[in-house]
């Protein structure tokens, strides 16, 4: 059994914002035989910390898991004093050598923990991260910015060079697994279960917008990959190598491989994408939630009939800065910062 704290920039259910942190959280709830979730800490990244915090409270209520502790983190790079940092240090002292940390947003809270206690990472069993790039991140002919390690390069450097095993699920390796809309409909939406309804209601806008903007029939479930590695690393092949890391490189999220480098990192790769996805869908379906959808049959029919048109309209506005980053504050200072 792993004792886990999940540090994330969760915006599931927030218009025009990423949903993968929330889906990774839902996955962790399905792994009660291998994961004891001690709490979650909120950080900025996909949106402002306030937005992330409120989104997380809504998700816990929707899923009937308000018993899980939530601690707020720093709301900008360099804001290292926070309830989240205090909580991380307290739990590391309470579970020395047994605490696993999953982090899928900016790493300011972990930077705050090591500021508060320089020996923090020596008490941690492992850190699993989603972030970083080893080459330009390109999909559907679009070059994407790295949006996790680059948020707070100093904090990212402290985490990546931590005195404990560090695993990094990079943006490049996430591109090996595409979750398609067809799969979502077959595996989740058509089931008519509370958890299937929840995922449909909280993700369909983002997935449709993602398809309209990037031209891919689905989306890359970035943070879920890191959550699965934490709980079931057997779906991955570990790839350990040496790296030379710097704040300058991490300002763009770049991980510089170097045989003479002083830092060893594990950058795992999915073994079998189909087996991996089957495991994720089965895990999501196994979660029992009290959620009741407000969408009736008529509303769902309208979504199916006009969804593509609405997605294209939203994509048109997104690309002109009328929604998305400016509308939600997605990313600290926006995607381009």
Buried (B, 14 or more C-beta within 10 A) or exposed (E): EBBBBBBBBBBBBBBBBBBBBBBBBBBBBBBEEEBBBBBBBBBBBBBBBEBBBBBBBBBBEBBEBEEBBBBBBBBBBEBBEBBBBBBBBBBBEEBEEBBBBBBBBBBBBBBBBBBBBEEBBEBBBBBBBBBBBBEEBEBEEEEBBBBBBBBBBBBBBBBBBBEBBBBBBBBBBBBEBBBBBEBBBEBBBEBEBBBBBBBBBBBBBBBBBBBBBBEBBBBBBBBBBBBBBBBBBEBBEEEEBEBBBEEEBBBBBBBBEEEEBEBEBBBBEBEEEEEBBEBBBEBBBEBEBEBEBEBEEEEBEEBEEEBEEBBBBBBEBBEEEEBBBEBBBBBBBEEEE
